[in-house]
Amino acid sequence: MILYLHGFDATSPGNHEKMRQLQFIDKDVRLVSYSTQHPKHDMQQLLNQVSRQLQQSDDPAPLIMGVGLGAFWAERIGFLNRLRAVLINPNLSPEIDMVGKIDRPEEYADITSKCIASFRSKNEANALVILSRADDVNNNALVCDVMSEYYQVIWDEEQPHKFPVLASHLAQIVAFKLG
């Protein structure tokens, strides 16, 4: 089972397309949606939804995956549920990077500060990070500096921020999932 978390653009047709691509490596791909407007509520909603999805699956190696803002959540929700996570172009600081786009940016800062101290060191090797060199939203060199200490980082030379084509990374994702 792969749990897919959309990015900030929740209604993008690209989300459906990414889920279809993921079905090449796992027939059970499930969208886990959130509002993007109420971070504290989103955190609780995501924890509840993921818990329900895990109870409904017998997959011995479920995976959570997100793009952009979805990767922010996938890393945290994955850690709290002891799931391996694939993080594509993760937004590490929505409270800074998305001011003017999101409501309540201070709630993201609060969530980040309340997460378990040094959670990445406790989650070491449980996430795979895929970064686009052509990302026009994130400073992925900075993301790499932060994440590479804890997780394997793979660079993509062609995809933009929303990462519409996963094909060249599907083998790496399935290998990591089964890891």
C-alpha positions as CSV (number, residue, x, y, z in Angstrom):
1,M,0.0,0.0,0.0
2,I,1.2,3.5,-0.9
3,L,-0.4,6.4,0.9
4,Y,-0.1,9.5,-1.3
5,L,-0.3,13.1,0.1
6,H,-0.9,15.8,-2.5
7,G,1.0,19.1,-2.3
8,F,-0.5,22.5,-1.8
9,D,-2.3,22.3,-5.2
10,A,-4.7,19.6,-4.0
11,T,-7.0,19.7,-7.0
12,S,-4.3,19.4,-9.6
13,P,-4.9,16.6,-12.2
14,G,-1.2,15.8,-11.7
15,N,-2.1,14.1,-8.4
16,H,-4.3,11.5,-10.1
17,E,-1.6,10.9,-12.7
18,K,1.1,10.4,-10.1
19,M,-1.2,7.9,-8.3
20,R,-1.7,6.0,-11.6
21,Q,2.0,5.9,-12.1
22,L,2.5,4.5,-8.6
23,Q,0.1,1.7,-9.4
24,F,2.8,0.2,-11.6
25,I,4.7,-0.7,-8.4
26,D,1.8,-1.3,-6.0
27,K,-1.9,-1.8,-7.0
28,D,-3.0,-0.3,-3.7
29,V,-2.4,3.4,-3.9
30,R,-4.6,5.6,-1.7
31,L,-5.0,9.3,-1.6
32,V,-4.8,10.8,1.9
33,S,-6.2,14.3,1.6
34,Y,-6.0,17.4,3.8
35,S,-7.2,21.0,3.6
36,T,-4.0,22.9,3.4
37,Q,-5.8,25.7,5.3
38,H,-5.8,24.5,8.9
39,P,-2.5,22.9,9.8
40,K,-3.3,21.9,13.4
41,H,-6.5,20.3,12.2
42,D,-4.7,18.8,9.2
43,M,-2.2,17.1,11.5
44,Q,-4.9,15.4,13.5
45,Q,-6.9,14.5,10.4
46,L,-3.9,13.0,8.7
47,L,-3.0,11.0,11.8
48,N,-6.5,9.6,12.0
49,Q,-6.8,8.9,8.2
50,V,-3.4,7.1,8.1
51,S,-4.3,5.0,11.2
52,R,-7.5,4.0,9.5
53,Q,-5.8,3.1,6.3
54,L,-3.2,1.0,8.1
55,Q,-5.9,-0.9,9.9
56,Q,-7.6,-1.7,6.6
57,S,-4.4,-3.1,5.0
58,D,-2.4,-6.2,5.4
59,D,0.6,-4.8,3.5
60,P,3.8,-5.7,5.6
61,A,5.6,-2.7,4.1
62,P,3.2,0.3,3.6
63,L,4.8,3.5,2.4
64,I,3.7,7.1,2.7
65,M,4.7,9.6,0.0
66,G,4.2,13.3,-0.6
67,V,5.2,16.1,-2.9
68,G,6.0,19.6,-1.7
69,L,3.7,20.4,1.2
70,G,2.6,16.8,1.1
71,A,6.2,15.7,1.7
72,F,6.3,18.0,4.8
73,W,3.4,16.0,6.2
74,A,4.6,12.6,4.9
75,E,7.9,12.9,6.8
76,R,6.1,13.7,10.1
77,I,3.1,11.4,9.8
78,G,5.4,8.6,8.5
79,F,7.7,9.1,11.5
80,L,4.7,9.1,14.0
81,N,3.3,5.9,12.4
82,R,6.7,4.2,11.8
83,L,6.3,4.2,8.1
84,R,8.9,4.5,5.5
85,A,8.4,7.7,3.5
86,V,9.3,9.0,0.0
87,L,9.6,12.8,0.1
88,I,9.6,14.6,-3.3
89,N,10.8,18.2,-3.3
90,P,9.7,18.6,0.4
91,N,8.8,22.0,1.7
92,L,10.7,22.1,4.9
93,S,9.4,25.5,6.2
94,P,5.9,26.3,4.9
95,E,5.6,29.0,7.5
96,I,8.3,30.9,5.7
97,D,8.1,29.6,2.1
98,M,4.3,29.9,1.7
99,V,3.5,33.2,3.4
100,G,0.6,34.7,1.5
101,K,-0.4,31.3,0.1
102,I,-1.4,29.5,3.2
103,D,-3.6,30.5,6.2
104,R,-2.1,30.3,9.6
105,P,1.6,29.9,8.8
106,E,2.3,30.2,12.5
107,E,0.6,26.8,13.0
108,Y,3.3,25.2,10.8
109,A,6.0,26.7,12.9
110,D,4.2,25.5,16.0
111,I,3.9,21.9,14.5
112,T,7.6,22.0,13.6
113,S,8.7,23.1,17.1
114,K,6.4,20.6,18.8
115,C,7.6,17.6,16.8
116,I,9.8,15.3,18.8
117,A,13.3,16.8,19.3
118,S,15.7,15.6,16.7
119,F,13.1,13.4,15.1
120,R,15.1,13.1,11.9
121,S,18.0,11.5,13.8
122,K,15.4,9.0,15.3
123,N,14.0,8.5,11.8
124,E,17.3,8.1,10.0
125,A,17.2,6.0,6.8
126,N,13.4,5.7,7.0
127,A,12.9,8.3,4.2
128,L,14.0,8.6,0.6
129,V,14.2,12.1,-0.7
130,I,13.9,12.9,-4.4
131,L,14.9,16.4,-5.4
132,S,14.5,18.2,-8.7
133,R,17.4,20.4,-9.9
134,A,14.7,22.2,-12.0
135,D,12.5,23.0,-9.0
136,D,11.2,26.6,-9.4
137,V,9.6,26.6,-5.9
138,N,12.1,25.2,-3.4
139,N,15.8,25.8,-2.9
140,N,16.6,22.1,-3.2
141,A,20.3,22.7,-2.5
142,L,19.3,23.8,1.0
143,V,16.8,21.0,1.3
144,C,19.6,18.5,0.4
145,D,21.9,20.1,3.0
146,V,19.3,19.5,5.7
147,M,18.0,16.1,4.6
148,S,21.2,14.3,3.4
149,E,22.5,13.9,6.9
150,Y,19.6,11.6,7.7
151,Y,18.2,10.2,4.5
152,Q,19.3,9.0,1.0
153,V,18.9,11.9,-1.5
154,I,18.4,11.3,-5.2
155,W,18.6,14.1,-7.7
156,D,16.4,14.4,-10.7
157,E,17.7,16.4,-13.6
158,E,14.4,17.1,-15.5
159,Q,11.3,17.2,-13.4
160,P,9.8,20.5,-12.1
161,H,8.5,21.1,-8.5
162,K,5.2,19.2,-9.0
163,F,7.2,16.2,-10.4
164,P,4.6,15.0,-12.9
165,V,6.5,12.0,-14.2
166,L,7.7,9.5,-11.7
167,A,8.7,6.8,-14.2
168,S,12.5,7.1,-13.9
169,H,12.3,6.7,-10.1
170,L,9.7,3.9,-9.8
171,A,12.3,1.2,-9.4
172,Q,14.1,3.2,-6.6
173,I,10.7,3.8,-4.9
174,V,9.7,0.1,-4.9
175,A,13.2,-1.0,-3.8
176,F,13.0,1.5,-0.9
177,K,9.5,0.4,0.0
178,L,10.5,-3.3,0.2
179,G,13.9,-2.3,1.6
